[in-house]
Amino acid sequence: MNKIRIITLSVFVSLSANSIAQEMNEQEKEKALKTSTNLTWEGNKSLSEDDFIAAEVNYRKAISESPENSAAPYNLGNAYYLNETYNEAFSRFKEAGETSTSKKDKHSAYHNMGNVFMKRKEYEKAVEAYKEALRNDPTDEETRYNLALAKELLKKDEENKQQNQDDKDEDKKDQDENKDQDKKDEGENEDKKDQGDEGDKGEEGDKNEEQKDENKDGEGDKKNQKKQPEQGDKEQQQQPRPNQLSKQQVENLLRAMQNAEKKVQDKIDAKKVKGVKIKNEKDW
């Protein structure tokens, strides 16, 4: 029985210790959150005075004091956004959206994340961020307007990208056609060149043939010139010289002589009978 009481007492003491520890832990968290909140206010004050460096220092201290203070990273994100350091701003807005337990704070964080995406011209991501903001606060008209604007810009951006792609495709098509035309022109030029070479060769061949013919004619003339004296000599030899009878004339004379001799002989024969002597002479 006493043993049971001791165990019961031990359990009671243990539970009491845990409760005390939890209570102390909660007190420390509250204290840390209070310190973080004060530092956040200091950061807000520095930021309102355009002292970005002091504001950044106070916000960072506030974040390190208590991770439960979502206002510190959110306000630091605003400071970076105003300083146009959009990458750092996005990281802090995201941190605030993930650590916040309030839908109102989540809405503000995602709304500002959408604004960062708009600055980057990442319209598709901006649309998603604004949608998430509206899930946490569907009544915010400013977020709704930004969502509509982001959708319109996304549509135009996609149309521009498509137009740019079409222009690139058209340019590539033109370049390919120009290359094909250049190749075609080069081929035609080569054909013309070959035809020109063949024509030149043909003309040279014709000229050579003509030259050969002329040479042949010249050689023929030379041969004729060589032969002509020979023929002339023969003709000259065949032509009768002055005071010389031709062959035909000689033959005619011989026949005449033979006839005359015959007549003479007949006369001689006749005179032998009478005893008269006859003188025999030639006409030439």
Secondary structure, 3 states (H helix, E strand, C coil): CHHHHHHHHHHHHHHHHHHHHHHHHHHHHHHHHHHHHHHHHHHHHHHHCCCHHHHHHHHHHHHHHCCCCCHHHHHHHHHHHHCCCHHHHHHHHHHHHHHCCCHHHHHHHHHHHHHHHHHHCCHHHHHHHHHHHHHHCCCCHHHHHHHHHHHHHHHHHHHHHHHHHHHHHHHHHHHHHHHHHHHHHHHHHHHHHHHHHHHHHHHHHHHHHHHHHHHHHHHHHHHHHHHHHHHHHHHHHHCCCCCCCCHHHHHHHHHHHHHHHHHHHHHHHHHHHHCCCCCCCCCC
